[in-house]
Amino acid sequence: MLAVVLVLTVLLSGCGNSNSEPSASAASANNGDVTLVIGAYSVAKDAIGEILPKFQSYWKEKTGQTVTFQESYEASGTQARAIAGGFEADVAILSLEGDIDKLVKAGLVKKDWQKAAPDNSMITRSIVVLGTRKGNPLGIHSFQDLTRPGVKVLYPNPKTSGGAQWDINAIYGAGLKASERAEGKKDPAAAKAFLEAVHQNIESLDKSGRASMAAFEYGVGDVIVTYENELLARMAKGAAYDLVVPSDTILIENPAAVVDSYVDKHGTRKVAEAFLQYLYTPEAQEIFAQNGFRPVDQAVFKQHEKQYPTPSGLFDINYLGGWSEVRSTLYSKRGIWYQVLAGI
């Protein structure tokens, strides 16, 4: 049912006419034009919206072919389930590696998808940060400060949001870092207790990172746990927030992949693969940077390096054992996150 709703509510780009049925792209590819269906996570919407017309111009000049886009933006986990359930996206742009892996398990994406593009098919990076009201009136400087009585905290729901999984990973990982300093080794029990203490102050658990940010903009909560890029993009447009970078936080890496089964069905593999590669060009990476993401292109990154601090305790997903371990330890039916929700 979700996939049907997504198809019916696909946002058509303003750059050309678009058939609302993804399968029509096979026919259009044969007559000189092509429709490419993009299934992306909600936080990437603004940047992708700027990149699409750039690619259209590039592809028209290169091949003479007109590309029309159909776009759908949802929480990353929701989008992955929709694509696995029948929403025929040609390209998936999601928040985390695990959501692409869902498409691998569904038989839609090749197992070696990370070899298809540079940087293991990660198109952007970011870090988990804290957003406060202007002037940081509560004096928030770390995840530890989120455990103080009366501090109202926002982050989205990890069941639906890839961004939320990054947020929870960051908090849990910060707990592990603190236990290492105190005890000389990682203490999962201490990290779980730390996560529980933060979650006791949760004010709103929204379905996506974008929805959580919208709630914060409406005045809900004192602190939001979110992507650095979300805050930078809004502050660049005049939003009155303070951005706090915790000393212990996680490096975010966001993947993209061609959905092999659907591009072969639609006859769109050539243009889909070209679009995936285009996301790594300096032009596309600059757009990501202007929207607050950390570019994976090193030349573009260096041009914006001053706006991207490196926290002293920065860690990546491997510090937590990798995505397979994280899914099992934190997000399985009896995992730490669900124990926290149940108060176990």
Contacts in CASP RR format, 6 or more apart in sequence:
PFRMAT RR
TARGET T0000
AUTHOR 0000-0000-0000
METHOD contacts of the structure
MODEL  1
MLAVVLVLTVLLSGCGNSNSEPSASAASANNGDVTLVIGAYSVAKDAIGE
ILPKFQSYWKEKTGQTVTFQESYEASGTQARAIAGGFEADVAILSLEGDI
DKLVKAGLVKKDWQKAAPDNSMITRSIVVLGTRKGNPLGIHSFQDLTRPG
VKVLYPNPKTSGGAQWDINAIYGAGLKASERAEGKKDPAAAKAFLEAVHQ
NIESLDKSGRASMAAFEYGVGDVIVTYENELLARMAKGAAYDLVVPSDTI
LIENPAAVVDSYVDKHGTRKVAEAFLQYLYTPEAQEIFAQNGFRPVDQAV
FKQHEKQYPTPSGLFDINYLGGWSEVRSTLYSKRGIWYQVLAGI
2 78 0 8 1.000
2 81 0 8 1.000
2 82 0 8 1.000
2 85 0 8 1.000
2 87 0 8 1.000
3 82 0 8 1.000
3 83 0 8 1.000
3 85 0 8 1.000
3 86 0 8 1.000
3 87 0 8 1.000
6 72 0 8 1.000
6 74 0 8 1.000
6 82 0 8 1.000
6 87 0 8 1.000
7 20 0 8 1.000
7 21 0 8 1.000
7 22 0 8 1.000
7 72 0 8 1.000
7 87 0 8 1.000
7 88 0 8 1.000
8 20 0 8 1.000
9 72 0 8 1.000
10 20 0 8 1.000
10 37 0 8 1.000
10 70 0 8 1.000
10 71 0 8 1.000
10 72 0 8 1.000
11 70 0 8 1.000
11 71 0 8 1.000
11 72 0 8 1.000
11 73 0 8 1.000
12 18 0 8 1.000
12 20 0 8 1.000
12 69 0 8 1.000
12 70 0 8 1.000
12 71 0 8 1.000
13 49 0 8 1.000
13 52 0 8 1.000
13 53 0 8 1.000
13 68 0 8 1.000
13 69 0 8 1.000
13 70 0 8 1.000
13 71 0 8 1.000
15 52 0 8 1.000
15 53 0 8 1.000
15 56 0 8 1.000
15 68 0 8 1.000
15 69 0 8 1.000
16 66 0 8 1.000
16 68 0 8 1.000
17 68 0 8 1.000
18 35 0 8 1.000
18 68 0 8 1.000
18 69 0 8 1.000
18 70 0 8 1.000
19 25 0 8 1.000
19 28 0 8 1.000
19 35 0 8 1.000
19 70 0 8 1.000
20 70 0 8 1.000
22 35 0 8 1.000
22 37 0 8 1.000
22 70 0 8 1.000
22 87 0 8 1.000
22 88 0 8 1.000
22 89 0 8 1.000
22 90 0 8 1.000
22 262 0 8 1.000
22 266 0 8 1.000
23 88 0 8 1.000
23 265 0 8 1.000
23 266 0 8 1.000
24 35 0 8 1.000
25 34 0 8 1.000
25 35 0 8 1.000
25 36 0 8 1.000
25 37 0 8 1.000
25 90 0 8 1.000
25 266 0 8 1.000
25 267 0 8 1.000
25 268 0 8 1.000
26 265 0 8 1.000
26 266 0 8 1.000
26 267 0 8 1.000
26 268 0 8 1.000
28 34 0 8 1.000
28 35 0 8 1.000
28 68 0 8 1.000
29 35 0 8 1.000
29 266 0 8 1.000
29 267 0 8 1.000
29 268 0 8 1.000
29 271 0 8 1.000
32 65 0 8 1.000
32 66 0 8 1.000
33 65 0 8 1.000
33 66 0 8 1.000
33 67 0 8 1.000
33 68 0 8 1.000
34 65 0 8 1.000
34 66 0 8 1.000
34 67 0 8 1.000
34 68 0 8 1.000
34 268 0 8 1.000
34 271 0 8 1.000
35 67 0 8 1.000
35 68 0 8 1.000
35 69 0 8 1.000
35 70 0 8 1.000
35 266 0 8 1.000
35 268 0 8 1.000
36 67 0 8 1.000
36 68 0 8 1.000
36 69 0 8 1.000
36 70 0 8 1.000
36 90 0 8 1.000
36 91 0 8 1.000
36 268 0 8 1.000
36 271 0 8 1.000
36 272 0 8 1.000
36 275 0 8 1.000
37 69 0 8 1.000
37 70 0 8 1.000
37 71 0 8 1.000
37 72 0 8 1.000
37 88 0 8 1.000
37 89 0 8 1.000
37 90 0 8 1.000
37 91 0 8 1.000
37 262 0 8 1.000
37 266 0 8 1.000
38 48 0 8 1.000
38 52 0 8 1.000
38 69 0 8 1.000
38 70 0 8 1.000
38 71 0 8 1.000
38 72 0 8 1.000
38 89 0 8 1.000
38 90 0 8 1.000
38 91 0 8 1.000
38 93 0 8 1.000
39 71 0 8 1.000
39 72 0 8 1.000
39 73 0 8 1.000
39 74 0 8 1.000
39 79 0 8 1.000
39 83 0 8 1.000
39 87 0 8 1.000
39 89 0 8 1.000
39 91 0 8 1.000
39 92 0 8 1.000
39 93 0 8 1.000
40 48 0 8 1.000
40 71 0 8 1.000
40 72 0 8 1.000
40 73 0 8 1.000
40 79 0 8 1.000
40 92 0 8 1.000
40 93 0 8 1.000
40 94 0 8 1.000
41 73 0 8 1.000
41 74 0 8 1.000
41 75 0 8 1.000
41 76 0 8 1.000
41 77 0 8 1.000
41 79 0 8 1.000
41 93 0 8 1.000
41 94 0 8 1.000
41 95 0 8 1.000
41 99 0 8 1.000
41 162 0 8 1.000
41 163 0 8 1.000
41 208 0 8 1.000
41 254 0 8 1.000
42 73 0 8 1.000
42 74 0 8 1.000
42 75 0 8 1.000
42 76 0 8 1.000
42 208 0 8 1.000
42 209 0 8 1.000
42 210 0 8 1.000
42 211 0 8 1.000
43 95 0 8 1.000
43 163 0 8 1.000
43 208 0 8 1.000
43 209 0 8 1.000
43 210 0 8 1.000
43 227 0 8 1.000
43 229 0 8 1.000
43 230 0 8 1.000
44 73 0 8 1.000
44 93 0 8 1.000
44 124 0 8 1.000
44 254 0 8 1.000
45 73 0 8 1.000
45 210 0 8 1.000
46 233 0 8 1.000
46 291 0 8 1.000
47 124 0 8 1.000
47 287 0 8 1.000
47 288 0 8 1.000
47 290 0 8 1.000
47 291 0 8 1.000
47 293 0 8 1.000
48 71 0 8 1.000
48 93 0 8 1.000
49 71 0 8 1.000
50 287 0 8 1.000
50 290 0 8 1.000
50 291 0 8 1.000
51 278 0 8 1.000
51 279 0 8 1.000
51 284 0 8 1.000
51 287 0 8 1.000
52 69 0 8 1.000
52 71 0 8 1.000
54 278 0 8 1.000
54 283 0 8 1.000
54 284 0 8 1.000
54 287 0 8 1.000
55 67 0 8 1.000
55 275 0 8 1.000
55 278 0 8 1.000
55 284 0 8 1.000
56 66 0 8 1.000
56 67 0 8 1.000
56 69 0 8 1.000
58 278 0 8 1.000
59 65 0 8 1.000
59 67 0 8 1.000
59 271 0 8 1.000
59 274 0 8 1.000
59 275 0 8 1.000
60 66 0 8 1.000
60 67 0 8 1.000
65 271 0 8 1.000
67 271 0 8 1.000
72 79 0 8 1.000
72 82 0 8 1.000
72 87 0 8 1.000
72 89 0 8 1.000
73 79 0 8 1.000
73 210 0 8 1.000
74 82 0 8 1.000
74 208 0 8 1.000
75 156 0 8 1.000
75 160 0 8 1.000
75 161 0 8 1.000
75 162 0 8 1.000
75 207 0 8 1.000
75 208 0 8 1.000
75 209 0 8 1.000
75 210 0 8 1.000
75 211 0 8 1.000
76 94 0 8 1.000
76 95 0 8 1.000
76 96 0 8 1.000
76 99 0 8 1.000
76 161 0 8 1.000
76 162 0 8 1.000
76 163 0 8 1.000
76 208 0 8 1.000
77 94 0 8 1.000
77 95 0 8 1.000
77 99 0 8 1.000
77 102 0 8 1.000
77 160 0 8 1.000
77 161 0 8 1.000
77 162 0 8 1.000
78 160 0 8 1.000
78 161 0 8 1.000
78 207 0 8 1.000
78 208 0 8 1.000
79 92 0 8 1.000
79 94 0 8 1.000
79 99 0 8 1.000
80 92 0 8 1.000
80 94 0 8 1.000
80 98 0 8 1.000
80 99 0 8 1.000
80 100 0 8 1.000
80 102 0 8 1.000
80 103 0 8 1.000
81 102 0 8 1.000
83 89 0 8 1.000
83 92 0 8 1.000
83 103 0 8 1.000
83 106 0 8 1.000
83 108 0 8 1.000
83 259 0 8 1.000
84 102 0 8 1.000
84 103 0 8 1.000
84 105 0 8 1.000
84 106 0 8 1.000
84 108 0 8 1.000
85 106 0 8 1.000
88 259 0 8 1.000
88 262 0 8 1.000
88 265 0 8 1.000
88 266 0 8 1.000
89 259 0 8 1.000
89 262 0 8 1.000
90 258 0 8 1.000
90 259 0 8 1.000
90 262 0 8 1.000
90 263 0 8 1.000
90 266 0 8 1.000
90 268 0 8 1.000
90 272 0 8 1.000
91 256 0 8 1.000
91 257 0 8 1.000
91 258 0 8 1.000
91 259 0 8 1.000
91 272 0 8 1.000
91 275 0 8 1.000
91 276 0 8 1.000
92 99 0 8 1.000
92 100 0 8 1.000
92 103 0 8 1.000
92 109 0 8 1.000
92 256 0 8 1.000
92 257 0 8 1.000
92 259 0 8 1.000
93 123 0 8 1.000
93 254 0 8 1.000
93 255 0 8 1.000
93 256 0 8 1.000
94 100 0 8 1.000
94 162 0 8 1.000
94 254 0 8 1.000
94 255 0 8 1.000
94 256 0 8 1.000
95 161 0 8 1.000
95 162 0 8 1.000
95 163 0 8 1.000
95 165 0 8 1.000
95 166 0 8 1.000
95 252 0 8 1.000
95 254 0 8 1.000
96 162 0 8 1.000
96 163 0 8 1.000
96 165 0 8 1.000
96 166 0 8 1.000
96 253 0 8 1.000
96 254 0 8 1.000
96 255 0 8 1.000
96 323 0 8 1.000
97 114 0 8 1.000
97 253 0 8 1.000
97 255 0 8 1.000
97 317 0 8 1.000
97 323 0 8 1.000
98 323 0 8 1.000
98 327 0 8 1.000
99 162 0 8 1.000
99 255 0 8 1.000
100 109 0 8 1.000
100 113 0 8 1.000
100 121 0 8 1.000
100 255 0 8 1.000
100 257 0 8 1.000
101 323 0 8 1.000
103 109 0 8 1.000
103 257 0 8 1.000
103 259 0 8 1.000
104 110 0 8 1.000
104 111 0 8 1.000
104 113 0 8 1.000
107 261 0 8 1.000
108 259 0 8 1.000
108 260 0 8 1.000
108 261 0 8 1.000
108 262 0 8 1.000
109 257 0 8 1.000
109 258 0 8 1.000
109 259 0 8 1.000
109 260 0 8 1.000
109 261 0 8 1.000
110 116 0 8 1.000
110 260 0 8 1.000
113 121 0 8 1.000
113 257 0 8 1.000
113 258 0 8 1.000
114 120 0 8 1.000
114 121 0 8 1.000
114 255 0 8 1.000
115 121 0 8 1.000
116 257 0 8 1.000
116 258 0 8 1.000
116 273 0 8 1.000
116 276 0 8 1.000
117 123 0 8 1.000
117 256 0 8 1.000
117 276 0 8 1.000
117 277 0 8 1.000
117 279 0 8 1.000
117 280 0 8 1.000
118 280 0 8 1.000
118 296 0 8 1.000
119 280 0 8 1.000
119 296 0 8 1.000
120 253 0 8 1.000
120 255 0 8 1.000
121 255 0 8 1.000
121 256 0 8 1.000
121 257 0 8 1.000
121 276 0 8 1.000
122 253 0 8 1.000
122 254 0 8 1.000
122 255 0 8 1.000
122 296 0 8 1.000
123 254 0 8 1.000
123 255 0 8 1.000
123 256 0 8 1.000
123 279 0 8 1.000
123 280 0 8 1.000
123 288 0 8 1.000
123 296 0 8 1.000
124 229 0 8 1.000
124 253 0 8 1.000
124 254 0 8 1.000
124 288 0 8 1.000
124 293 0 8 1.000
124 294 0 8 1.000
124 295 0 8 1.000
124 296 0 8 1.000
125 251 0 8 1.000
125 252 0 8 1.000
125 253 0 8 1.000
125 254 0 8 1.000
125 293 0 8 1.000
125 294 0 8 1.000
125 295 0 8 1.000
125 296 0 8 1.000
126 227 0 8 1.000
126 228 0 8 1.000
126 229 0 8 1.000
126 251 0 8 1.000
126 252 0 8 1.000
126 254 0 8 1.000
126 292 0 8 1.000
126 293 0 8 1.000
126 294 0 8 1.000
127 227 0 8 1.000
127 228 0 8 1.000
127 245 0 8 1.000
127 249 0 8 1.000
127 250 0 8 1.000
127 251 0 8 1.000
127 252 0 8 1.000
127 294 0 8 1.000
127 311 0 8 1.000
127 314 0 8 1.000
128 166 0 8 1.000
128 167 0 8 1.000
128 169 0 8 1.000
128 170 0 8 1.000
128 225 0 8 1.000
128 226 0 8 1.000
128 227 0 8 1.000
128 228 0 8 1.000
128 246 0 8 1.000
128 249 0 8 1.000
128 250 0 8 1.000
128 252 0 8 1.000
129 225 0 8 1.000
129 226 0 8 1.000
129 227 0 8 1.000
129 228 0 8 1.000
129 231 0 8 1.000
129 243 0 8 1.000
129 244 0 8 1.000
129 245 0 8 1.000
129 246 0 8 1.000
129 249 0 8 1.000
130 140 0 8 1.000
130 143 0 8 1.000
130 146 0 8 1.000
130 223 0 8 1.000
130 224 0 8 1.000
130 225 0 8 1.000
130 226 0 8 1.000
130 243 0 8 1.000
130 244 0 8 1.000
130 245 0 8 1.000
130 246 0 8 1.000
131 140 0 8 1.000
131 216 0 8 1.000
131 223 0 8 1.000
131 224 0 8 1.000
131 225 0 8 1.000
131 226 0 8 1.000
131 231 0 8 1.000
131 241 0 8 1.000
131 242 0 8 1.000
131 243 0 8 1.000
131 244 0 8 1.000
132 138 0 8 1.000
132 139 0 8 1.000
132 140 0 8 1.000
132 222 0 8 1.000
132 223 0 8 1.000
132 241 0 8 1.000
132 242 0 8 1.000
132 244 0 8 1.000
133 222 0 8 1.000
133 240 0 8 1.000
133 241 0 8 1.000
133 242 0 8 1.000
134 240 0 8 1.000
134 241 0 8 1.000
134 242 0 8 1.000
135 242 0 8 1.000
136 242 0 8 1.000
136 244 0 8 1.000
138 145 0 8 1.000
138 148 0 8 1.000
138 151 0 8 1.000
138 222 0 8 1.000
138 223 0 8 1.000
139 145 0 8 1.000
140 146 0 8 1.000
140 151 0 8 1.000
140 222 0 8 1.000
140 223 0 8 1.000
140 244 0 8 1.000
141 244 0 8 1.000
141 246 0 8 1.000
142 174 0 8 1.000
142 244 0 8 1.000
142 246 0 8 1.000
142 247 0 8 1.000
142 248 0 8 1.000
143 170 0 8 1.000
143 171 0 8 1.000
143 174 0 8 1.000
143 175 0 8 1.000
143 194 0 8 1.000
143 198 0 8 1.000
143 246 0 8 1.000
143 248 0 8 1.000
143 249 0 8 1.000
144 174 0 8 1.000
144 178 0 8 1.000
144 194 0 8 1.000
145 151 0 8 1.000
146 153 0 8 1.000
146 171 0 8 1.000
146 198 0 8 1.000
146 201 0 8 1.000
146 223 0 8 1.000
146 225 0 8 1.000
147 194 0 8 1.000
147 197 0 8 1.000
147 198 0 8 1.000
147 200 0 8 1.000
147 201 0 8 1.000
148 201 0 8 1.000
150 201 0 8 1.000
150 222 0 8 1.000
151 201 0 8 1.000
151 222 0 8 1.000
151 223 0 8 1.000
152 201 0 8 1.000
152 203 0 8 1.000
152 220 0 8 1.000
152 221 0 8 1.000
152 222 0 8 1.000
152 223 0 8 1.000
153 198 0 8 1.000
153 201 0 8 1.000
153 202 0 8 1.000
153 203 0 8 1.000
153 221 0 8 1.000
153 222 0 8 1.000
153 223 0 8 1.000
153 224 0 8 1.000
153 225 0 8 1.000
154 202 0 8 1.000
154 203 0 8 1.000
154 204 0 8 1.000
154 206 0 8 1.000
154 212 0 8 1.000
154 215 0 8 1.000
154 216 0 8 1.000
154 220 0 8 1.000
154 221 0 8 1.000
154 223 0 8 1.000
154 224 0 8 1.000
154 225 0 8 1.000
155 164 0 8 1.000
155 167 0 8 1.000
155 168 0 8 1.000
155 202 0 8 1.000
155 205 0 8 1.000
155 212 0 8 1.000
155 224 0 8 1.000
155 225 0 8 1.000
155 226 0 8 1.000
156 162 0 8 1.000
156 163 0 8 1.000
156 164 0 8 1.000
156 167 0 8 1.000
156 205 0 8 1.000
156 206 0 8 1.000
156 207 0 8 1.000
156 208 0 8 1.000
156 209 0 8 1.000
156 211 0 8 1.000
156 212 0 8 1.000
157 164 0 8 1.000
157 205 0 8 1.000
157 206 0 8 1.000
157 207 0 8 1.000
158 164 0 8 1.000
158 165 0 8 1.000
158 167 0 8 1.000
158 168 0 8 1.000
158 331 0 8 1.000
158 337 0 8 1.000
160 207 0 8 1.000
160 208 0 8 1.000
161 206 0 8 1.000
161 207 0 8 1.000
161 208 0 8 1.000
161 209 0 8 1.000
161 212 0 8 1.000
163 208 0 8 1.000
163 209 0 8 1.000
163 227 0 8 1.000
163 252 0 8 1.000
164 209 0 8 1.000
164 212 0 8 1.000
165 326 0 8 1.000
165 330 0 8 1.000
165 331 0 8 1.000
166 227 0 8 1.000
166 250 0 8 1.000
166 252 0 8 1.000
167 225 0 8 1.000
167 226 0 8 1.000
168 195 0 8 1.000
168 330 0 8 1.000
168 337 0 8 1.000
169 250 0 8 1.000
169 317 0 8 1.000
169 320 0 8 1.000
169 326 0 8 1.000
169 330 0 8 1.000
170 225 0 8 1.000
170 246 0 8 1.000
170 249 0 8 1.000
170 250 0 8 1.000
171 194 0 8 1.000
171 195 0 8 1.000
171 198 0 8 1.000
171 225 0 8 1.000
172 191 0 8 1.000
172 192 0 8 1.000
172 194 0 8 1.000
172 195 0 8 1.000
172 320 0 8 1.000
172 330 0 8 1.000
172 336 0 8 1.000
173 191 0 8 1.000
173 248 0 8 1.000
173 250 0 8 1.000
173 315 0 8 1.000
173 319 0 8 1.000
173 320 0 8 1.000
174 194 0 8 1.000
174 246 0 8 1.000
174 248 0 8 1.000
174 249 0 8 1.000
175 190 0 8 1.000
175 191 0 8 1.000
175 194 0 8 1.000
175 195 0 8 1.000
175 248 0 8 1.000
176 186 0 8 1.000
176 187 0 8 1.000
176 188 0 8 1.000
176 190 0 8 1.000
176 191 0 8 1.000
176 319 0 8 1.000
176 320 0 8 1.000
177 248 0 8 1.000
177 313 0 8 1.000
177 315 0 8 1.000
178 190 0 8 1.000
178 191 0 8 1.000
178 194 0 8 1.000
178 248 0 8 1.000
179 185 0 8 1.000
179 186 0 8 1.000
179 187 0 8 1.000
179 190 0 8 1.000
179 191 0 8 1.000
180 186 0 8 1.000
180 187 0 8 1.000
182 190 0 8 1.000
183 190 0 8 1.000
188 329 0 8 1.000
188 336 0 8 1.000
192 336 0 8 1.000
192 339 0 8 1.000
192 340 0 8 1.000
195 336 0 8 1.000
195 337 0 8 1.000
195 340 0 8 1.000
196 340 0 8 1.000
196 343 0 8 1.000
199 340 0 8 1.000
199 341 0 8 1.000
203 220 0 8 1.000
203 221 0 8 1.000
203 222 0 8 1.000
204 212 0 8 1.000
204 215 0 8 1.000
204 220 0 8 1.000
204 221 0 8 1.000
206 212 0 8 1.000
206 214 0 8 1.000
206 215 0 8 1.000
209 226 0 8 1.000
209 227 0 8 1.000
209 230 0 8 1.000
210 230 0 8 1.000
212 224 0 8 1.000
212 226 0 8 1.000
213 224 0 8 1.000
213 226 0 8 1.000
213 230 0 8 1.000
213 234 0 8 1.000
215 221 0 8 1.000
216 224 0 8 1.000
216 226 0 8 1.000
217 234 0 8 1.000
217 239 0 8 1.000
227 252 0 8 1.000
228 243 0 8 1.000
228 245 0 8 1.000
228 252 0 8 1.000
228 292 0 8 1.000
228 294 0 8 1.000
228 308 0 8 1.000
229 291 0 8 1.000
229 292 0 8 1.000
229 293 0 8 1.000
229 294 0 8 1.000
231 239 0 8 1.000
231 241 0 8 1.000
231 243 0 8 1.000
232 243 0 8 1.000
232 291 0 8 1.000
232 292 0 8 1.000
232 307 0 8 1.000
233 291 0 8 1.000
233 292 0 8 1.000
234 241 0 8 1.000
235 241 0 8 1.000
235 243 0 8 1.000
236 290 0 8 1.000
236 292 0 8 1.000
245 309 0 8 1.000
245 311 0 8 1.000
246 311 0 8 1.000
247 311 0 8 1.000
247 312 0 8 1.000
247 313 0 8 1.000
248 311 0 8 1.000
248 313 0 8 1.000
248 314 0 8 1.000
248 315 0 8 1.000
249 311 0 8 1.000
249 313 0 8 1.000
249 314 0 8 1.000
249 315 0 8 1.000
250 314 0 8 1.000
250 315 0 8 1.000
250 316 0 8 1.000
250 317 0 8 1.000
250 319 0 8 1.000
251 314 0 8 1.000
251 315 0 8 1.000
251 316 0 8 1.000
251 317 0 8 1.000
253 316 0 8 1.000
253 317 0 8 1.000
254 293 0 8 1.000
256 276 0 8 1.000
256 279 0 8 1.000
257 276 0 8 1.000
258 269 0 8 1.000
258 272 0 8 1.000
258 273 0 8 1.000
258 276 0 8 1.000
259 272 0 8 1.000
260 269 0 8 1.000
263 269 0 8 1.000
263 272 0 8 1.000
263 273 0 8 1.000
278 284 0 8 1.000
279 285 0 8 1.000
280 296 0 8 1.000
280 297 0 8 1.000
281 297 0 8 1.000
282 297 0 8 1.000
282 299 0 8 1.000
282 300 0 8 1.000
285 295 0 8 1.000
285 296 0 8 1.000
285 297 0 8 1.000
285 300 0 8 1.000
286 295 0 8 1.000
286 300 0 8 1.000
286 303 0 8 1.000
288 295 0 8 1.000
289 295 0 8 1.000
289 300 0 8 1.000
289 301 0 8 1.000
289 303 0 8 1.000
289 304 0 8 1.000
292 307 0 8 1.000
294 301 0 8 1.000
294 308 0 8 1.000
295 301 0 8 1.000
295 304 0 8 1.000
301 308 0 8 1.000
317 323 0 8 1.000
317 326 0 8 1.000
320 326 0 8 1.000
320 329 0 8 1.000
320 330 0 8 1.000
328 335 0 8 1.000
329 335 0 8 1.000
329 336 0 8 1.000
330 336 0 8 1.000
330 337 0 8 1.000
331 337 0 8 1.000
331 338 0 8 1.000
332 338 0 8 1.000
END
